[in-house]
Amino acid sequence: MKLPLRALLLSLLLAPAIVLAQQTAERSATYEVDTGDAWVDIQLADINHYAERYPDAFLDEVSRYAGVPRGYIAALATTHRWQAGDIYFACFWAKASGQTCRDSVRAFSQDPEGGWAEVVKRMPAKPQNLHYRAVRHAIVASYEHWDRPITLGALRRQYWSELFPVPVIE
């Protein structure tokens, strides 16, 4: 095998380790997010912890279901040091609101003041309950794909149980 091909293969094998190195327990422990939805905020913090242990599954999930190139997501985590929860929210918010993940990332990068709750208000598609609901749906679906239990309130538990057979923590 030629040297450049070996280097390429090695870099592809190490990519998940690089992402894993970026999303550490220390970074996740200090992660604070304000999307305007307390339940979503709790799940995004948990998604950070999930991405520490399973970077490939995280990258695959966002790429596949938010429709964002895997390389772009990996670059946000490694080069730009974005938290996994922020990446998840940026990409799924964009999908829910009819924008691109790059639009969300650009809006947050240019003016993160007030967290996601304020950033989404400044974006062209003004936030609606429907957008938040779509993000909540995406989170529950992701937990189902990852075979992870999720905590739902009584009303949400009743609603979600009809849609998804997700293991639920009481």
C-alpha positions as CSV (number, residue, x, y, z in Angstrom):
1,M,0.0,0.0,0.0
2,K,1.3,3.4,-0.8
3,L,2.0,5.8,2.0
4,P,-0.7,8.4,1.2
5,L,-3.3,5.6,1.1
6,R,-2.1,4.3,4.4
7,A,-2.3,7.8,5.9
8,L,-5.8,8.2,4.6
9,L,-7.0,4.9,6.0
10,L,-5.4,5.6,9.4
11,S,-7.0,9.1,9.5
12,L,-10.4,7.5,8.8
13,L,-9.9,5.0,11.5
14,L,-8.9,7.7,14.0
15,A,-11.6,10.2,13.2
16,P,-14.0,8.8,15.8
17,A,-11.2,8.9,18.4
18,I,-10.6,12.6,17.5
19,V,-14.3,13.4,17.9
20,L,-14.3,11.4,21.2
21,A,-11.3,13.4,22.4
22,Q,-13.2,16.6,21.7
23,Q,-16.4,15.7,23.6
24,T,-15.0,14.9,27.0
25,A,-16.7,14.2,30.3
26,E,-15.2,17.5,31.6
27,R,-16.7,19.5,28.7
28,S,-20.1,17.7,29.1
29,A,-20.1,18.3,32.9
30,T,-19.9,22.1,32.3
31,Y,-22.3,22.2,29.3
32,E,-25.1,24.7,29.8
33,V,-27.7,25.2,27.1
34,D,-30.9,27.4,26.9
35,T,-33.0,26.5,23.9
36,G,-36.2,27.9,25.4
37,D,-37.4,24.3,26.2
38,A,-36.3,22.9,29.5
39,W,-36.9,19.2,28.5
40,V,-34.9,19.7,25.3
41,D,-32.1,21.3,27.4
42,I,-31.9,18.2,29.6
43,Q,-31.8,15.8,26.7
44,L,-29.1,17.8,24.9
45,A,-26.9,17.6,28.0
46,D,-27.4,13.8,28.0
47,I,-26.7,13.7,24.2
48,N,-23.3,15.2,25.1
49,H,-22.5,12.3,27.4
50,Y,-23.7,9.9,24.8
51,A,-21.4,11.4,22.2
52,E,-18.5,11.0,24.5
53,R,-18.9,7.2,24.5
54,Y,-20.4,6.7,21.0
55,P,-19.1,9.3,18.7
56,D,-19.7,7.2,15.5
57,A,-23.4,6.6,16.5
58,F,-23.8,10.3,17.2
59,L,-22.3,11.4,13.9
60,D,-24.3,8.8,12.0
61,E,-27.5,9.9,13.7
62,V,-27.2,13.6,12.9
63,S,-25.9,13.0,9.4
64,R,-28.6,10.5,8.5
65,Y,-31.7,12.0,10.2
66,A,-30.9,15.7,10.0
67,G,-29.5,15.4,6.5
68,V,-26.1,17.0,7.2
69,P,-22.8,15.7,5.8
70,R,-20.9,13.7,8.4
71,G,-17.7,15.6,7.7
72,Y,-19.3,18.9,8.5
73,I,-20.6,17.6,11.8
74,A,-17.2,16.1,12.6
75,A,-15.5,19.4,11.8
76,L,-17.8,21.3,14.1
77,A,-16.8,19.0,16.9
78,T,-13.1,18.8,16.2
79,T,-12.0,22.0,14.5
80,H,-14.6,24.4,16.0
81,R,-14.9,22.6,19.3
82,W,-18.7,22.6,19.3
83,Q,-20.5,20.6,22.0
84,A,-22.4,17.6,20.7
85,G,-25.7,19.0,22.1
86,D,-25.2,22.2,20.2
87,I,-24.5,20.4,17.0
88,Y,-27.6,18.2,17.5
89,F,-29.8,21.2,18.2
90,A,-28.4,23.3,15.4
91,C,-29.0,20.6,12.8
92,F,-32.3,19.4,13.9
93,W,-33.6,22.9,14.5
94,A,-32.6,23.8,11.0
95,K,-34.4,20.8,9.6
96,A,-37.5,21.6,11.7
97,S,-37.6,25.2,10.6
98,G,-36.8,24.7,6.9
99,Q,-33.2,26.1,7.0
100,T,-29.8,24.5,6.7
101,C,-27.6,23.4,9.6
102,R,-25.0,25.8,8.3
103,D,-27.6,28.6,8.7
104,S,-28.1,27.6,12.4
105,V,-24.4,27.3,13.0
106,R,-23.7,30.6,11.3
107,A,-26.4,32.4,13.4
108,F,-25.1,30.9,16.7
109,S,-21.4,31.6,15.8
110,Q,-22.0,35.2,14.8
111,D,-24.0,36.1,18.0
112,P,-24.4,33.4,20.7
113,E,-25.7,36.0,23.2
114,G,-28.7,34.6,25.0
115,G,-28.1,31.0,24.0
116,W,-30.2,29.1,21.5
117,A,-33.4,30.6,22.8
118,E,-32.4,34.0,21.6
119,V,-30.5,32.9,18.5
120,V,-33.5,31.1,17.0
121,K,-35.5,34.3,17.5
122,R,-33.0,36.2,15.3
123,M,-33.1,33.6,12.5
124,P,-35.3,34.2,9.4
125,A,-37.8,31.4,10.4
126,K,-39.2,32.6,13.7
127,P,-39.5,29.9,16.3
128,Q,-42.9,28.2,16.7
129,N,-44.1,25.5,18.9
130,L,-44.2,23.3,15.9
131,H,-40.4,23.6,15.5
132,Y,-39.8,22.7,19.1
133,R,-42.1,19.8,18.8
134,A,-40.2,18.5,15.7
135,V,-36.9,18.7,17.7
136,R,-38.5,16.8,20.6
137,H,-39.7,14.2,18.1
138,A,-36.2,13.9,16.7
139,I,-34.7,13.5,20.2
140,V,-37.1,10.7,21.1
141,A,-36.5,9.0,17.7
142,S,-32.7,9.3,18.3
143,Y,-33.0,7.7,21.7
144,E,-35.0,4.9,20.1
145,H,-32.3,4.4,17.4
146,W,-29.6,4.4,20.1
147,D,-31.7,1.9,22.2
148,R,-31.6,4.3,25.2
149,P,-34.2,5.0,27.8
150,I,-35.6,8.5,28.0
151,T,-37.5,10.3,30.7
152,L,-40.9,11.7,29.7
153,G,-43.4,13.6,31.8
154,A,-46.9,12.1,32.2
155,L,-48.5,14.0,29.3
156,R,-45.5,13.4,27.0
157,R,-45.3,9.7,28.1
158,Q,-48.9,9.2,27.0
159,Y,-48.4,11.0,23.7
160,W,-45.1,9.3,22.8
161,S,-46.2,5.8,23.8
162,E,-48.6,6.0,21.0
163,L,-45.9,6.9,18.5
164,F,-42.8,5.1,19.6
165,P,-42.2,2.0,21.7
166,V,-39.3,3.6,23.6
167,P,-38.1,2.3,26.9
168,V,-39.2,5.0,29.4
169,I,-37.6,5.7,32.8
170,E,-40.3,6.3,35.4
